[in-house]
Amino acid sequence: DPISLDEYRLSARSPNGGEEERFMGGGLIAAYGFLLIAGQTFDDPGSAVDVTLPLNRSFGDDVIVYLKRQGSVVDVLCLCAMTPCTSPAFADCGGVALPNPAPAGDEFSVERVEPCKDRDLASDFAAGPATPRGSADGIDPP
């Protein structure tokens, strides 16, 4: 079934900063589909962006990203670069902060590894070269 984004919000903050909304939902993601949310400077010529983040609202090197549904946190993704991953500033991460795999300025993808189970471990995710996919890329059933 398609997923309605009407009740979802994506927000982020630096480890020591205030939380700000980055995406305020709306629309649908097809079953087994994708949604590409990108910053103003995203320039991958082979990818059609579905949602462009407002100016100066990208995620940064040290970041805690929150996925919320109806105001409640559904998932958290934490990336650390300048701040040690073990810092108390990453307390919201439940002990699971991933070293940011991208050198400054490079793009990368962080994706859940199969079978997409959330075990609250860094090994739930894999990072690699950017493989942006959006709604124009169709679906990818298991």
C-alpha positions in Angstrom: 0.0 0.0 0.0 1.2 3.6 -0.6 2.3 5.6 2.4 0.7 8.9 3.1 3.1 11.5 4.4 0.5 13.8 5.7 1.2 12.9 9.3 5.0 12.8 9.1 7.6 15.5 9.8 11.4 15.4 9.5 13.4 17.5 11.8 17.0 17.8 12.7 19.5 19.5 15.1 23.2 19.6 15.7 24.2 17.7 18.9 24.1 21.0 20.9 21.6 23.0 18.9 17.9 23.5 18.7 15.6 21.2 16.7 14.2 22.6 13.4 11.7 21.1 11.0 13.2 20.3 7.6 10.2 18.5 5.9 6.6 18.9 6.8 5.0 15.9 5.1 2.3 15.8 2.4 1.8 13.5 -0.6 2.3 9.8 -1.1 5.1 7.4 -1.5 4.2 4.4 -3.7 4.4 1.0 -2.1 8.1 0.0 -2.3 8.8 3.5 -3.7 11.2 6.3 -2.8 11.2 10.0 -1.9 14.3 12.1 -2.5 14.7 15.0 -0.1 17.7 17.1 -0.9 19.3 20.4 -0.1 19.5 23.5 -2.3 23.0 22.5 -3.5 22.1 19.0 -4.5 23.3 18.5 -8.1 23.1 14.9 -9.1 22.2 15.1 -12.8 20.6 11.6 -12.8 18.2 12.2 -10.0 14.9 14.1 -9.8 14.4 15.7 -6.4 10.9 15.3 -4.9 11.4 17.8 -2.1 14.0 20.6 -1.9 14.9 21.7 1.6 14.7 25.4 2.4 17.9 27.4 2.1 20.4 26.7 4.9 18.4 23.7 6.2 20.5 20.8 5.0 21.6 18.2 7.6 25.3 19.0 8.2 28.2 16.8 9.4 27.2 16.4 13.1 23.4 15.8 13.1 20.5 14.1 14.8 17.6 13.6 12.4 14.1 12.8 13.8 11.3 11.1 11.8 8.0 12.0 13.6 4.5 10.8 13.0 1.7 12.9 14.6 4.3 14.6 16.8 5.9 11.3 18.2 9.4 10.2 17.3 9.3 7.1 15.1 13.0 6.9 14.3 16.2 8.7 14.9 19.4 8.8 12.7 22.5 10.2 14.3 25.7 11.0 12.4 28.9 12.3 14.1 32.0 13.9 12.6 33.3 16.8 14.7 31.7 15.7 17.9 32.7 12.3 19.3 30.0 9.7 18.7 30.2 8.9 22.4 29.5 12.5 23.5 26.5 13.1 25.9 25.3 15.5 23.1 24.1 12.4 21.3 22.0 11.1 24.2 18.9 11.1 22.0 20.5 8.4 19.9 20.3 5.6 22.4 23.9 4.8 22.0 23.7 4.4 18.3 25.5 7.3 16.5 27.2 6.5 13.2 30.5 8.1 12.2 29.7 10.3 9.3 31.1 8.5 6.3 31.4 11.5 4.0 34.5 13.7 3.7 33.5 17.4 3.8 31.4 18.2 0.7 30.9 14.7 -0.6 27.5 13.0 -0.9 26.6 9.6 0.5 23.7 7.4 1.2 22.8 5.9 4.6 20.3 3.0 4.1 18.9 0.3 6.3 20.4 -3.1 5.6 18.2 -6.0 4.9 16.0 -7.3 6.4 15.3 -3.7 7.6 14.9 -4.6 11.2 15.5 -1.9 13.7 17.7 -3.4 16.4 19.0 -0.1 17.7 22.5 -1.0 16.4 24.8 1.0 14.1 25.0 -2.2 12.0 21.3 -1.7 11.1 22.6 0.8 8.6 25.1 0.8 5.7 26.8 3.9 4.2 28.2 4.1 0.7 28.4 6.2 -2.4 25.4 8.4 -3.0 22.6 6.4 -4.6 19.8 8.9 -4.6 16.4 7.6 -5.6 13.1 9.4 -5.8 9.6 8.9 -6.9 10.6 9.1 -10.6 12.8 6.0 -10.1 9.8 3.7 -9.8 9.4 0.9 -7.2 11.7 -1.8 -5.9 9.6 -4.7 -4.4 11.5 -7.2 -2.3 
